[in-house]
């Protein structure tokens, strides 16, 4: 397993990071068990966020109470847009994580590149927190390509977290080299494209092509963790078979499809766009009877209430025509329910 150094931070860890968003969906006991097993199996980079409900608390229980804190790296995030909210989030995160410092503190899902003197005071907060020793490094996460580029070119941030998978466009993949040129760490989120990629070996082989990318895999179940831990022994590489598979996948998913980032939310009509706009793919690529439950039938039916305000289209980082995409998915969904179209 390759070791990755995140640019000028000097943070070095195996190229197999733990994304702790999903552990908010399991019990504290199960989460602690999974987190400690991940560490014992070789994972040393753990990513969470203030926005992930009790994810930070579970990391604190797993590592703070066990005296493991100084043997691993913890990254968390704040979605604050005011200095007051920034300091509140930071203190909450430190308490939740049972630590006196955060290795990497990131602005979460930014819509702008915070800079010193821009009038927001946000970057100044980062500098002060670093001076106080409460954070060691400053990072940023984004979904919008132009915002990500601006953050890289500013040379103000030590890391960028951005969606990356073998379904990414060439323009998105170019960010990896940009980060390398600026000695900036690249942290890859959504390596499984929000559940659309169902072969972890292909996902890992894709990441393994880059010597400056740290993927963080969203892990919720022990069996998922076991799969990622197995790659410490034999790390998948881009073989001819996997390369052929990836090209086939990219051809199948070429064009407009929802990545599930949630940037378009909330919808004024309560439509769960980040799942409803890609339901056709989910019931085929991440097959589950759950998608056809009465609950999801009711959620999909909300698409008929769309008022075509198009607020979602203005917020979509991929510039999708979301109302049309929702309607197409709902028509297909109804055909599946009626038995006109079969899925796995």
Order of alpha helices (4+ residues) and beta strands (2+ residues): beta-beta-beta-alpha-beta-alpha-beta-alpha-beta-alpha-beta-alpha-beta-alpha-beta-alpha-beta-alpha-alpha-alpha-alpha-alpha-alpha-alpha
